[in-house]
Amino acid sequence: MRTLQDIRKSKADFYPDQSIYAEFACTRFDLSFEDMEDGTGLIFRVSSTTGHQIFGSGRCSFFPQNDATAATLATDKYFSQRIFEQAGISTLRGQYFFLNARHRAHRPPGHERRDALAYFESLNGSAFVKPLHGSRGDFAQPVMSSQALSRYLDEVSQFYDAVIIQPIVTGNEYRVFLLDQEVVYTARKHSPFILGDGKHTLRELIARHDRVLQSHGLSPVPPVSGDADLAETILPAGQRYPIPGRMNRSAGGAMSFATPEHEQAAVALAQHATQALGLRAAAVDIFTDIGGDPASMAVIEVNANPSIRFLEDSDRADLILKIWHHTFVSIGLLRV
């Protein structure tokens, strides 16, 4: 029987992770896997003796057990934030703003680009900004001046229609993965970093890092702030330069299995959030230890179509199978 590693080795680098995991799960659950797109994994069919389900990558969801409306609401960071607030769930707060005049007749006043600048100033001239419907940490970063915000909005408007601007919050970030309110795993998220090699300047190392990000369709690292000479400093071998802001694995961040100090409260917060949206499968990102208080927590966002590459990297094929088993049972391809 082929292992997960065997299947991974047989695929091209661009082959979608979840397509690999689905094929692996099919080998374990006696289901049929059929690649429907010339070996790219972009569209595939999973079949049993009683029926089949077609999956697609990109904007398609690998979690059909989630209601389409609930999953779509989760992709809008402001809509989900409002739903959480109405349910009494602590959030990071924030406001949304459009970056161009398209469809202006269909939206209320107070959410245009000029309003974004005014709102930014109300946050004392610093904020965390990200695309309203973004993912994988693309263009998610702290912005520390009105001039920097104007440059940011110019750049992000080439790719997105709207952003959400939120107060900057410090704390520890965790992910809680839930299936029907059951915890599959909890993990601590860690910031990406540049690793010195004793030969290249920080600017050169960041440029190399940026080329990798941009090849995957992600925004580059924000310019080095502070000392102007810092960017030209040769970073000693093994020394780390932390990259503030996004902690997404796709943007160079990392995760490790861990539980928050107040685990029961953190899990309850995540469960409340998924219940408020009506999701059966979700990864809930939360901040704990806000402002140094371990008991202070807030929901960052909920992902209804989360990546699980972390589990493969952590050699937890058992959890990958647990997640796909839930999917296959939910859509009637397997019995409980």
N, C-alpha and C positions, 0 to 999 in steps of 0.2 A: 504494500500500500504506500502511495507516494506521501512524503512528508511535506509540511509547509515549506521547508527549505528547498526541497526538490522542485516544487511548483514555482517558487520564486526564481530559482536559477534558470528555469526554462523560459522565462518571460523577458521581454525587452524592458529597458529601464523605464519607459513611459507607461507601461502596463498599469492600470489602476490597482491600487492596493486592495480595495474591497472586492474587485473581481477575482483577485488571487484568493482572498479569504473565502469567498463564496465557493469557488472550485474546490478548495481544501475541505470545506464543510460538506460538500456533496460527496466526497470520497468517504467521509466518516458516517454519513447518514443515509447512504445507499440511494442517493438522488442523482439525477442526470444533469450535467452541466454542458451547455452548448454555447460557444462563442459565436455570436451572430454578425461580427464585423471584421472579417478577414484577419482574425488573430490579434486584434487590437485590445480586446476586452472592454470596448466602449459600450457595447450592448451584448447582453447574454441572457439565455433562458435557463431556468432551473425547473426541472420536471420531476414529478412523481407518478405513480400509477393512477392517481386520481385527478391530476391537473398540472398546470404550469404557471410560472410567473416570469415576466420579462423585466429585467433591470437595466438601467443605463447610468453612465457616469456623468461627470459635469454637474449640471444643475439638477439632475434627477436624484431622487432619494434612494438610499440603500436601506431605508427603514419604513417599508410600506405599512407596518403596524401603526404608524402615526397617522392620525387624521390629517388630510391635506390642508384644511384650514388652520389647524393648530400648528402644523409644521411651517406654514407660510407666515403666520403671525410671529413665530420665533425668529424668522429671518430679519424682521424689522425691529431694530434695537429700541426704537422709541415706542412702538406699539406694545411690545412685550413689557417694557418698563412701566407703561401706564397700567397695563393689566396687573402687574405685580403690585404696584402702589395701591390700586383699588382693592387688592386682596390683603393689604397690610404687610406686604413683604418689603424689606429694606432694599433699596437700590442705590446706584451711584448718582441718580438724578441726571439732569441734562436736558438739552433742547435740540431739535432738529432744524436744519437750514438747507434750502435749495441753492444750487450753485449756478443756475441759469434760469432764463425766463420761460422756458418751455412748460406748458401746462399751468401757467400761473393762474389762469381763470378757474382752475379746479381746486385751489387750496386757499386756506384762510390767510389773512395778513399776519405779519410778524415773523415770518420764517424765510425771508430773503437774505441774500448775502450781506446787505448793509445791516440787517438785524443781527447777523452772526457777530459782526464786529462789536456792536453795542453789548451783546450778551457776554462776549469774551471779556470786555472791560469790567462787567459786573462781577466777574470771577477773579478780580484783581490782576488781570493781565497774564494769566497762565491757565492752561487747561489741557485735558487729554482729548484729542480729536481723532475720529475715525469715520470711515464711510458708513452711512446708515444701513446699507445692505451688504457691507463688506464681509470678508472671511479670510482666514489664514493669516491674519495680522497685517493685511495689506493697508498701507497708509495709516496704521494705528500708531500714534506717537504723541508725546507731550509737546506742546507749543508754548513758548515762554515770552512772546512779545506780539504786539499787534502787527508789526512788520512781518514777523515770521508767519503769523496766521494768514496774512494776505498772500504771501508766497506759497504757503501750503494749499490754500484754496485754489490758487491759479493752477497748481500742478494736479491736484486731485480732480479738478473739474474736467480734465481730459479723459478721465476713466469712470467717474461716478457723477450721479445727479444730485446727491445730497449727503450731508455729514451730520453726525451728532457730536455736540460739544458738551463735555462733562468736567466737573471739578477733578483736579488731580487728587488721587487717594493713595496713601501708602499703606501697605499691609502685606500679608502673605496670600498668595493665590493658590487655590486648590481646585481640582476638578473632581466632581462626584458623578459617576456614571450609574444611571438607574435604568432598570427594566421593570415596568409595572411596580414602581416604588421600591423594588429590591435593589440594594447596593451591589453592583458588580465589582467596582473598585473605587478607591479614592487615591488621588495622586497630588503631589506638590508640583507646582509649575515653577520653572527657574528661568531667569533672564538669559538671553543669548550673550555671547561675549566674543571678543577678538583675542586670539591667542598669539602672543609674540613669538618670533622666531630668531630674534637677535640680529636680523639682517635687514629687515624692511621697516620703513616708517609706518606709523599708525595710519596715515593717509593711504599708503599703498596696500596695507592689509585690509582696510575697510573697502577700498576699491575692488580688491579680489573677492571679498565677501559679497559686495553689491552685485558683481557680475553673476554670481551663483543665484542670488535672490531674483534678479531680473530675468534670468533664463527660465525661472519657474513662475514668471508673471507676478512678482512681488515688488513692492516699492523699496528703494534703497534705504540705507541707514541715514538718519538725519545728520547734518553736518556736526562736526565736533565743536562743542561749545566751550567757553572759558578761555584758557590760555591759548593764544594764537600759535605759539610754538609747539603746543602739544601734538598737533597733527603731524609735525615733522620729526617727532621724537621716534627713535628706533626702539621698539618695544622689546625688552629683554626676552630671551627664550623662556617659554613657560609662563610668562606673566600674562594675566588676563585683564582686558579692558572691557568692562561691562557695558552693554548696550541698553540704555533705559527704555522703558515703554513696553512694547508687545513681548509676550512670552510664548507665542505660538511655536510649536515644533517646526512648522514649515518655514518660519522666519529665523530659525537657528536656536530657538529655545529648547528646553528639555523638561522632562517630567520624571519623577521618581515616586514609587509607591510610598505613600505616607498618609497619616490621618491628622486632622487638625487637633489642637489641644482640647477644644470643646467639640469632640466628634459628634456626639448625639445632637447638639444644637445645629451643627453644620449640615448634617444629613437631613434633619427636619426642615431646614431652610430650603435645601435642594428639592426635597419631596414636595414641599408647598409650592415651589415655583413650577415644577412639572405638572402638578395638579391644576394650578391656576390656568395653564395653557392647554391642558387636556392632552398631554403627551404620554405615550406609553414607553418610549425609548428616548433617552436624552442624556447629554453630558452637560452638567450645570457647573459653570465657572463662578466661584465665589471668592471674595476677599475676606480674610479673617485678620485678627490683630490690627484692625484699623486704628491708626493713631497710637499704636503701642498697646491697645487694650485687647487681650486675647478673646474676650467675649463679644467684641464689636464685629459684626459681620454684615455683608451686603452681597446681593446677587450682581454679578457683572453682566452675564448674559447666559442664555440657554441655547445649546446647539442641538437641533433636531435631526441633523445628519452628520454626526461627528466622525472624524477620523479615528481609527483604532490602531494606527501603525505603531504607537507606543507599546502595545501589547506584543506585537511581533518582535520589536527591538528588545523587549524584556523577557523573551522566551516564554510567553504565557499563551501558547496556542490553546490551552484549555479554556481561557476566557473568550478568545475569539470564537471558539466553537459554541460556548454558552450563548453568546450574543446572536450568532447566526441560527442556532437552534430555536431561540425565541422568535426570530423572524419567520422561520419556516413553519413553526407551529401556528403562529398568529395568522398566516395566510393560507393555512389548511394543507400544506404540503407534507407535514408530519403530524402524527398524533402525539399528545403529551406523553 
